[in-house]
Every structure is written in C-alpha cells, then in structure tokens.
C-alpha cells in the first residue's frame, strides 16, 4: 500500500490549547471536525505522547484555534517541534482567553472553538475526544489552511543540497542525521521511526 494516499484526504490544521491550573499549553493537530449539529459536538484526535493530551484528559476542556492561510512556519515549529512539558509555548504568541479560561490564538487563525469533553475513544496511539461546543468566535475571513496548503505554501522548500537523514513517508518531515533513534516520533504527524526511510 502507498501510504501517501492518506495525504489526499483533506485535513485542516489547528492549534489545540488546554489549561491545567496556571499552566497553558498547546500543540498542532490535523483532526478536528463537527460530528453532530444537535447537540453541537466536535471530535478531535490527539496523540497520547503530547502533553496537551494529558491536560485534556485531566481537565476535560480545550480550545481549537483554526489556522488560516496567513499562518507562518514559526507557529508550526513552536507548537509542533517541542514539548510543553519543558517549555512555555505561549511566550511571544498573541492570544486571548475564552470564557473557559483557556487560550486561543488571535493571529494566523480565522476562528476558535471552545469545547467540553463528553466521551473518549482509545485509538491506540491517539485518543479521540468527543466534546460539546461551549463557545466560539470568527476572527477573520481568511481561508482555513489545509494540510495541502501547508506543504505547498508554508513549509520551507527542501534544500537542493544532498542531505544525510531520514524522511517521514507519511508527511514528508525530514530528520537530519546519520542515525534515526528507534523511539523517534515525527513532530508533525506523530508517526514512529518505522514510517521513515533514508534520504
């Protein structure tokens, strides 16, 4: 099977945020959708290795900021290439707080949605959170960024110089180096080292 077929499914891109006590955190996700209109419910899938995942399991609440086509690669690096366990991802990020007290981005996003978890489904590497929508606001009329738009317009083009490293066969992320650690997880799509191949 050609795993690149999965890239043909249309995905949005979102910054998922949560709050536990005084700690704010967020991560990039590409799975968020409305699943019912009455009641108004959404579903998100979050990798269990993300700190934000654990915060949502504990608190039962989250926000999603819907990234638009003005999003910069730095935003993806900030929320996708490091862990909130040992860094403050909200430093130098413009945000407000919704009524649930959780942050949402005010730049590079066209809307945000607040939600309260009503059930979860264990998906192995991820948890599917099904949640009631509690709030939301449109922030701009900019088109939403899709995964395809990210690859074509936001992600920096690969250098033409030969590199030593490994490429994720799912999303195209490149790990530079002679050896890929066995426990490496792709910072973009969260797939394991087994989904990488040498450049």
C-alpha positions as CSV (number, residue, x, y, z in Angstrom):
1,X,0.0,0.0,0.0
2,X,1.2,3.5,-0.8
3,X,0.8,5.4,2.5
4,X,0.9,8.7,0.6
5,X,-2.7,8.0,-0.4
6,X,-3.6,9.3,3.1
7,X,-2.2,12.7,2.1
8,X,-5.1,13.0,-0.4
9,X,-7.7,13.2,2.4
10,X,-8.4,16.8,3.1
11,X,-7.2,18.0,6.5
12,X,-7.4,21.3,8.3
13,X,-4.7,22.5,10.7
14,X,-5.4,23.6,14.2
15,X,-3.7,24.7,17.4
16,X,-5.2,22.8,20.3
17,X,-4.9,24.5,23.6
18,X,-5.6,23.4,27.2
19,X,-5.0,24.8,30.7
20,X,-4.2,22.9,33.9
21,X,-4.1,25.2,37.0
22,X,-1.8,28.0,35.9
23,X,-0.1,26.1,33.1
24,X,-1.1,26.9,29.5
25,X,-0.1,24.6,26.6
26,X,-0.9,23.8,23.0
27,X,0.0,21.5,20.1
28,X,-0.7,21.2,16.4
29,X,-3.4,18.8,15.3
30,X,-4.9,18.0,11.9
31,X,-8.0,16.1,13.1
32,X,-10.9,18.2,14.2
33,X,-14.4,18.0,12.8
34,X,-18.0,18.7,13.7
35,X,-19.8,15.3,14.2
36,X,-23.3,16.4,15.2
37,X,-25.3,19.6,14.9
38,X,-27.9,18.9,17.7
39,X,-26.2,18.7,20.1
40,X,-23.4,20.7,18.6
41,X,-20.4,18.3,19.0
42,X,-16.9,18.1,17.6
43,X,-14.3,15.3,17.7
44,X,-10.5,15.7,17.8
45,X,-7.8,13.1,17.7
46,X,-4.7,13.8,19.9
47,X,-1.5,11.8,20.1
48,X,-1.0,10.3,23.6
49,X,2.6,11.5,23.7
50,X,1.5,15.1,23.6
51,X,1.4,17.0,27.0
52,X,-1.8,18.7,25.8
53,X,-3.4,15.3,25.6
54,X,-2.8,14.7,29.3
55,X,-4.1,18.1,30.2
56,X,-7.3,17.5,28.4
57,X,-7.7,14.1,30.0
58,X,-7.4,15.7,33.4
59,X,-9.5,18.9,32.9
60,X,-12.0,17.8,30.2
61,X,-11.8,21.1,28.4
62,X,-10.0,22.6,25.4
63,X,-10.0,25.2,22.6
64,X,-9.0,24.8,19.0
65,X,-7.7,27.8,17.0
66,X,-8.4,27.2,13.3
67,X,-5.2,28.2,11.4
68,X,-5.7,30.2,8.3
69,X,-3.6,30.7,5.2
70,X,-1.6,33.5,6.8
71,X,0.0,31.0,9.3
72,X,3.8,31.1,9.4
73,X,6.1,28.1,9.7
74,X,7.3,29.5,13.1
75,X,3.9,28.8,14.5
76,X,4.1,25.2,13.5
77,X,7.7,24.9,14.9
78,X,6.6,26.5,18.2
79,X,3.6,24.2,18.7
80,X,4.8,21.1,16.9
81,X,8.6,20.7,17.4
82,X,9.0,21.0,21.2
83,X,7.2,19.8,24.3
84,X,5.2,21.9,26.7
85,X,6.5,19.7,29.5
86,X,9.8,21.6,29.4
87,X,9.0,24.9,27.6
88,X,6.4,27.7,27.6
89,X,4.9,27.6,24.1
90,X,2.8,30.7,24.8
91,X,5.8,33.1,25.1
92,X,5.8,35.6,22.2
93,X,2.4,34.3,21.0
94,X,-0.6,36.7,20.7
95,X,-3.6,35.2,22.4
96,X,-6.7,35.9,24.4
97,X,-8.7,33.7,26.8
98,X,-12.2,32.4,26.1
99,X,-14.9,32.1,28.8
100,X,-13.5,28.7,29.8
101,X,-10.2,30.4,30.8
102,X,-8.2,28.6,28.0
103,X,-6.1,30.5,25.5
104,X,-6.8,30.8,21.8
105,X,-4.6,32.4,19.2
106,X,-5.6,35.8,17.8
107,X,-3.1,35.9,14.9
108,X,-2.9,33.5,11.9
109,X,-6.3,32.0,12.8
110,X,-9.8,32.7,11.4
111,X,-11.8,31.3,14.3
112,X,-11.7,29.4,17.6
113,X,-14.0,26.9,19.2
114,X,-14.2,26.0,22.9
115,X,-15.4,22.6,24.0
116,X,-16.1,20.3,27.0
117,X,-15.3,16.6,26.6
118,X,-18.3,14.3,26.9
119,X,-16.6,11.0,25.9
120,X,-13.3,9.5,24.8
121,X,-12.3,6.6,22.5
122,X,-9.0,4.9,22.8
123,X,-7.4,4.7,19.3
124,X,-4.1,3.1,20.3
125,X,-1.6,5.9,19.7
126,X,-4.2,8.6,19.9
127,X,-7.3,9.4,21.9
128,X,-10.5,10.6,20.2
129,X,-12.1,13.3,22.3
130,X,-15.8,13.9,21.6
131,X,-16.9,17.2,23.0
132,X,-19.8,19.6,23.3
133,X,-19.1,23.0,21.8
134,X,-19.5,25.7,24.5
135,X,-18.3,28.8,22.7
136,X,-16.7,30.1,19.5
137,X,-16.0,33.2,17.5
138,X,-15.0,34.1,14.0
139,X,-11.8,36.1,14.0
140,X,-11.2,36.8,10.3
141,X,-12.5,35.9,6.8
142,X,-9.1,34.4,5.7
143,X,-9.4,30.9,4.2
144,X,-8.6,28.0,6.5
145,X,-5.2,26.4,6.0
146,X,-5.3,22.8,4.8
147,X,-2.6,20.2,5.0
148,X,-2.0,20.5,1.3
149,X,-1.7,24.3,1.6
150,X,0.8,23.9,4.4
151,X,3.0,21.6,2.2
152,X,2.8,23.9,-0.8
153,X,3.0,27.4,0.8
154,X,4.1,27.3,4.4
155,X,6.6,24.6,4.9
156,X,10.1,25.7,3.7
157,X,11.2,24.0,0.5
158,X,13.8,21.3,0.8
159,X,17.3,22.4,0.1
160,X,18.7,21.1,-3.2
161,X,22.0,20.1,-1.5
162,X,22.3,16.4,-0.6
163,X,21.5,15.6,3.0
164,X,22.0,12.8,5.3
165,X,18.9,11.9,7.1
166,X,15.5,10.2,7.0
167,X,12.2,11.3,5.6
168,X,8.7,10.5,7.0
169,X,6.8,8.6,4.4
170,X,3.5,10.0,5.9
171,X,4.0,13.8,6.0
172,X,7.5,14.4,4.4
173,X,9.2,15.7,7.6
174,X,13.0,15.4,7.3
175,X,15.1,14.2,10.2
176,X,18.7,15.2,9.6
177,X,21.5,13.0,10.9
178,X,23.3,9.7,10.3
179,X,21.1,7.6,12.6
180,X,17.4,7.8,13.4
181,X,16.7,6.9,17.0
182,X,14.4,3.8,17.3
183,X,12.0,5.7,19.6
184,X,11.8,8.8,17.4
185,X,8.3,10.3,16.8
186,X,7.6,12.6,13.9
187,X,6.9,16.1,15.3
188,X,4.4,16.8,12.6
189,X,2.3,13.7,12.1
190,X,3.4,11.8,15.2
191,X,4.2,8.6,13.4
192,X,7.0,6.3,14.6
193,X,10.6,5.8,13.3
194,X,9.3,2.7,11.3
195,X,7.5,5.1,9.0
196,X,10.8,6.8,8.0
197,X,13.1,5.9,5.1
198,X,16.7,7.1,4.4
199,X,17.1,10.0,2.1
